[in-house]
Amino acid sequence: MQKIFIITFFSLFFSWTSHAQRMFDNGKDYDIFYAYTRWGIQIDGLLYFPADYDNPNAYSFQTQTAAGYKFGLVYNWSIDNHFGFRIGALLEQNPALNTYFILPAEETGASTDYEHEKGAQYSSFFKNFSFPILIEYRNFSIDRYVLNLDIGFQIERTGKDIISESVYPYYTTTVYNKGSWDVDLVLKAGWYFQFSRVMMQTNVVYKHRFVDQYEGRYLFTNLASPDLSGNLTQRGDYIGLSFDFFFHKKVREVEMGCRANTQSKEVRKRQKAAEKAKAKAQKQLEKIKKKKEKKMRKKAKKKWIFW
């Protein structure tokens, strides 16, 4: 289900952006970082997919999606006006557990059913960080709005941690991570929005881990039914929204009447050449005009003498 969702979403996004490129002029040649700092601030809001587990349907037991986030610094290094590298250093807070179940009254001997929905349990904050390394393609579809597609990997460090939750004396779950360095696949697609003081980049981001992030075991005990246990694995895959902010350089004034629409060196050279050609043509027009005025004055003078 997760793979079908991801494939469908990105297929629709790419189809829409391809249609948008045909609608608008995409032949522009801007260096979008000419007027902005290449260092930026990144803030991500993420939705982690549910964990995998054994013995489904027992006590309506299930794992749920959980929110996470990350933030840090990123740097863009341009190869040319359309391709570049993106690197960063990010701290992250990721969920390790988010379970739900119902214990029937006949199992516990209570008067009512017990519903457990505690919410996500998180790992220690400063133990997890990542270093993304992405290749970025940019297409200048609309003025001040730049399409970008990123693909690459991130080196991720998950710190050693043990996270538990329990409902005494009927239920307990414990997951752990021994601490590891992993390489994950990252896909991003979105737009740059250029404004006078800041350039904001928004992306839909998907991360796929090749190694499980947390492993553990859950146990139901001291109930009317026999004890029930199973394995639980949190892969750490997520989909989310990423927001990057690049600030305008105060010492640079932007051309073409829009501070956010700075052009590349090649385009500025062509502009200067065009301005010189225009000035030269203007001078020639002025010379022609002066010659015509001189001829008219001569003709007028002859008519006056004849009269």
C-alpha positions as CSV (number, residue, x, y, z in Angstrom):
1,M,0.0,0.0,0.0
2,Q,2.8,2.4,0.9
3,K,4.6,1.8,-2.4
4,I,1.4,2.2,-4.4
5,F,0.8,5.5,-2.7
6,I,4.2,6.9,-3.4
7,I,4.3,5.8,-7.0
8,T,0.8,7.3,-7.6
9,F,1.6,10.6,-5.9
10,F,4.9,11.2,-7.8
11,S,3.4,10.1,-11.1
12,L,0.6,12.6,-10.7
13,F,3.1,15.3,-9.7
14,F,5.4,14.8,-12.6
15,S,2.4,14.7,-15.1
16,W,1.2,18.0,-13.7
17,T,4.6,19.7,-13.8
18,S,5.1,18.5,-17.4
19,H,1.8,20.0,-18.4
20,A,2.7,23.3,-16.6
21,Q,6.0,23.5,-18.5
22,R,4.1,23.4,-21.8
23,M,1.8,26.1,-20.6
24,F,4.5,28.6,-19.6
25,D,7.8,29.9,-21.0
26,N,10.6,27.6,-19.8
27,G,13.4,28.9,-21.9
28,K,14.7,31.4,-19.3
29,D,18.2,31.3,-18.0
30,Y,18.3,32.5,-14.5
31,D,20.9,32.0,-11.8
32,I,18.5,31.9,-8.9
33,F,21.2,32.0,-6.2
34,Y,22.9,35.1,-7.6
35,A,20.8,37.4,-5.4
36,Y,20.4,35.0,-2.5
37,T,22.6,33.2,0.0
38,R,23.5,29.6,-0.9
39,W,23.3,28.7,2.7
40,G,19.8,28.1,3.9
41,I,17.6,26.9,6.8
42,Q,15.6,23.7,6.3
43,I,12.5,22.8,8.3
44,D,10.7,19.5,7.6
45,G,7.4,18.2,8.8
46,L,7.2,14.4,8.3
47,L,4.7,11.6,8.5
48,Y,6.3,8.2,9.3
49,F,4.6,5.1,8.0
50,P,3.2,2.5,10.4
51,A,5.5,-0.2,11.8
52,D,5.2,-3.8,10.7
53,Y,4.0,-6.3,13.3
54,D,3.0,-10.0,13.8
55,N,-0.4,-11.4,14.8
56,P,-2.7,-8.8,13.2
57,N,-6.3,-8.4,14.5
58,A,-5.5,-9.6,18.0
59,Y,-7.2,-7.2,20.4
60,S,-7.5,-4.8,17.4
61,F,-3.8,-4.3,17.8
62,Q,-2.3,-2.0,15.1
63,T,0.5,0.5,14.6
64,Q,-0.3,4.0,13.3
65,T,1.4,6.8,11.4
66,A,3.2,9.3,13.5
67,A,4.5,12.8,13.0
68,G,8.2,13.7,13.1
69,Y,10.3,16.7,12.2
70,K,13.9,17.8,11.4
71,F,15.7,21.0,10.9
72,G,19.2,22.3,10.1
73,L,21.4,23.9,7.5
74,V,21.6,23.2,3.7
75,Y,24.0,24.5,1.0
76,N,23.4,24.6,-2.7
77,W,26.3,24.3,-5.1
78,S,25.4,25.0,-8.7
79,I,27.0,23.1,-11.6
80,D,25.1,25.4,-14.1
81,N,21.8,27.2,-14.1
82,H,19.8,23.9,-14.3
83,F,21.8,21.4,-12.3
84,G,23.4,21.5,-8.9
85,F,24.3,19.6,-5.7
86,R,22.6,20.1,-2.4
87,I,24.2,19.1,0.9
88,G,23.1,19.6,4.5
89,A,23.3,18.8,8.2
90,L,20.0,18.1,10.0
91,L,18.9,17.2,13.5
92,E,15.7,15.1,13.6
93,Q,13.1,13.8,16.0
94,N,11.5,10.5,14.8
95,P,8.8,8.3,16.4
96,A,9.6,4.8,17.5
97,L,6.2,3.6,18.7
98,N,2.6,4.5,18.0
99,T,0.3,1.6,18.9
100,Y,-3.5,1.2,19.3
101,F,-5.5,-1.7,20.8
102,I,-8.7,-2.5,22.7
103,L,-8.8,-4.9,25.7
104,P,-12.3,-6.3,26.0
105,A,-13.9,-6.2,29.5
106,E,-14.1,-10.0,29.6
107,E,-10.4,-10.2,29.2
108,T,-9.5,-7.9,32.1
109,G,-12.5,-8.5,34.4
110,A,-13.3,-4.8,34.3
111,S,-16.8,-3.3,33.8
112,T,-15.8,-1.6,30.4
113,D,-13.4,-2.2,27.6
114,Y,-10.0,-0.5,27.8
115,E,-9.0,1.5,24.7
116,H,-5.3,2.3,24.4
117,E,-4.3,5.2,22.1
118,K,-1.4,6.9,23.9
119,G,0.2,8.6,21.0
120,A,3.7,8.4,19.6
121,Q,6.7,7.6,21.7
122,Y,9.9,9.3,20.4
123,S,13.6,8.6,20.5
124,S,16.0,11.0,22.2
125,F,16.3,14.2,20.2
126,F,20.0,14.9,19.8
127,K,20.9,11.2,19.1
128,N,19.6,11.4,15.5
129,F,21.0,13.4,12.6
130,S,21.4,13.1,8.9
131,F,23.6,14.5,6.0
132,P,21.7,14.7,2.7
133,I,23.6,14.7,-0.6
134,L,21.3,15.3,-3.5
135,I,21.5,16.1,-7.2
136,E,19.0,18.9,-8.1
137,Y,17.4,19.7,-11.5
138,R,15.7,23.1,-12.0
139,N,13.4,24.2,-14.7
140,F,12.4,27.9,-15.0
141,S,8.8,27.5,-15.8
142,I,7.3,30.8,-14.6
143,D,8.8,34.1,-13.5
144,R,9.9,33.8,-9.9
145,Y,8.6,30.2,-9.7
146,V,11.2,27.6,-10.4
147,L,10.4,23.8,-10.6
148,N,13.0,21.5,-8.9
149,L,13.4,17.7,-8.8
150,D,15.9,16.2,-6.4
151,I,17.3,12.7,-6.1
152,G,20.0,11.3,-3.9
153,F,20.8,9.8,-0.6
154,Q,21.4,10.8,3.0
155,I,23.8,9.5,5.5
156,E,21.8,9.0,8.7
157,R,23.0,8.4,12.2
158,T,20.5,6.8,14.6
159,G,21.7,6.8,18.2
160,K,21.5,3.9,20.6
161,D,18.2,4.0,22.3
162,I,15.5,1.8,24.0
163,I,11.8,3.0,24.1
164,S,9.0,1.3,26.0
165,E,5.4,1.7,26.7
166,S,3.1,-0.4,28.9
167,V,-0.3,-0.8,30.4
168,Y,0.3,-2.5,33.8
169,P,-0.1,-5.5,34.1
170,Y,-1.6,-6.4,30.7
171,Y,0.6,-5.0,28.0
172,T,4.2,-4.0,27.3
173,T,6.2,-3.1,24.2
174,T,9.9,-2.4,23.9
175,V,11.8,-1.4,20.8
176,Y,15.5,-0.7,20.5
177,N,18.2,0.6,18.2
178,K,21.8,-0.5,18.7
179,G,23.0,2.7,17.1
180,S,24.0,2.7,13.5
181,W,25.1,4.7,10.4
182,D,22.8,4.1,7.4
183,V,22.4,5.3,3.8
184,D,18.8,6.1,2.7
185,L,17.2,7.0,-0.6
186,V,15.7,10.5,-0.8
187,L,13.3,11.9,-3.5
188,K,12.1,15.5,-3.5
189,A,9.9,17.5,-5.9
190,G,8.7,21.1,-5.5
191,W,9.1,24.8,-6.3
192,Y,11.3,27.8,-5.5
193,F,9.3,30.9,-4.7
194,Q,11.3,34.1,-5.1
195,F,10.4,37.2,-3.1
196,S,12.1,40.5,-2.3
197,R,13.7,39.4,1.0
198,V,13.7,35.7,0.9
199,M,13.5,32.8,-1.5
200,M,11.4,29.9,-0.1
201,Q,11.6,26.4,-1.5
202,T,8.8,23.9,-0.8
203,N,9.1,20.2,-1.5
204,V,7.2,17.0,-1.1
205,V,9.9,14.6,0.2
206,Y,10.0,10.8,0.5
207,K,12.7,8.8,2.3
208,H,13.2,5.0,2.0
209,R,15.5,3.3,4.5
210,F,17.3,0.1,3.5
211,V,17.8,-1.0,7.1
212,D,15.1,-1.1,9.8
213,Q,15.3,1.8,12.3
214,Y,13.8,0.1,15.3
215,E,13.1,-3.5,16.2
216,G,11.3,-4.9,19.2
217,R,8.6,-7.1,20.7
218,Y,5.1,-6.6,22.2
219,L,3.4,-8.8,24.8
220,F,-0.2,-9.2,26.1
221,T,-0.3,-11.1,29.4
222,N,-2.4,-11.6,32.6
223,L,-5.6,-11.7,30.5
224,A,-8.3,-14.3,30.4
225,S,-6.9,-15.6,27.1
226,P,-3.4,-17.1,26.8
227,D,-0.4,-14.8,26.5
228,L,0.1,-13.3,23.1
229,S,3.3,-11.8,21.8
230,G,4.8,-10.7,18.5
231,N,7.6,-8.8,16.8
232,L,7.4,-5.1,15.8
233,T,9.6,-3.4,13.3
234,Q,9.7,0.3,12.5
235,R,11.5,0.9,9.2
236,G,11.6,4.6,9.4
237,D,10.3,5.5,5.9
238,Y,8.4,8.8,5.7
239,I,6.7,11.3,3.4
240,G,6.4,14.9,4.3
241,L,6.8,18.6,3.4
242,S,10.2,20.4,3.4
243,F,10.6,24.2,3.6
244,D,13.9,25.8,2.9
245,F,14.7,29.6,3.3
246,F,17.4,31.4,1.5
247,F,17.9,35.1,2.3
248,H,18.4,38.0,-0.1
249,K,21.9,39.5,-0.3
250,K,21.6,43.2,0.7
251,V,24.7,44.3,-1.3
252,R,23.2,43.0,-4.6
253,E,20.6,44.9,-6.5
254,V,18.5,42.9,-8.9
255,E,17.8,43.8,-12.5
256,M,14.7,43.7,-14.6
257,G,12.6,45.6,-12.1
258,C,12.2,42.6,-9.7
259,R,14.6,42.0,-6.9
260,A,14.0,38.3,-7.0
261,N,14.5,37.9,-10.7
262,T,18.3,38.1,-11.0
263,Q,19.8,36.8,-14.2
264,S,22.8,34.7,-14.9
265,K,26.2,36.0,-16.2
266,E,25.5,34.8,-19.7
267,V,22.2,36.6,-19.9
268,R,23.7,39.8,-18.5
269,K,26.4,39.7,-21.1
270,R,23.7,39.4,-23.8
271,Q,21.8,42.2,-22.2
272,K,24.9,44.5,-22.2
273,A,25.5,43.6,-25.9
274,A,21.9,44.4,-26.7
275,E,22.1,47.7,-24.9
276,K,25.2,48.7,-26.8
277,A,23.6,47.7,-30.1
278,K,20.5,49.7,-29.1
279,A,22.6,52.8,-28.2
280,K,24.5,52.5,-31.5
281,A,21.3,52.3,-33.4
282,Q,20.0,55.3,-31.5
283,K,23.0,57.3,-32.4
284,Q,22.6,56.4,-36.1
285,L,19.0,57.5,-36.0
286,E,20.0,60.8,-34.4
287,K,22.5,61.3,-37.2
288,I,19.9,60.5,-39.9
289,K,17.5,62.9,-38.2
290,K,20.1,65.7,-38.1
291,K,20.9,65.2,-41.8
292,K,17.2,65.4,-42.6
293,E,16.8,68.6,-40.6
294,K,19.8,70.1,-42.3
295,K,18.4,69.3,-45.7
296,M,15.0,70.8,-44.8
297,R,16.7,74.0,-43.6
298,K,18.6,74.3,-46.9
299,K,15.4,73.8,-48.9
300,A,13.6,76.4,-46.7
301,K,16.5,78.9,-47.2
302,K,16.4,78.5,-51.0
303,K,12.6,79.1,-51.1
304,W,13.1,82.2,-49.0
305,I,15.8,83.6,-51.3
306,F,13.7,82.9,-54.4
307,W,10.7,84.7,-52.8
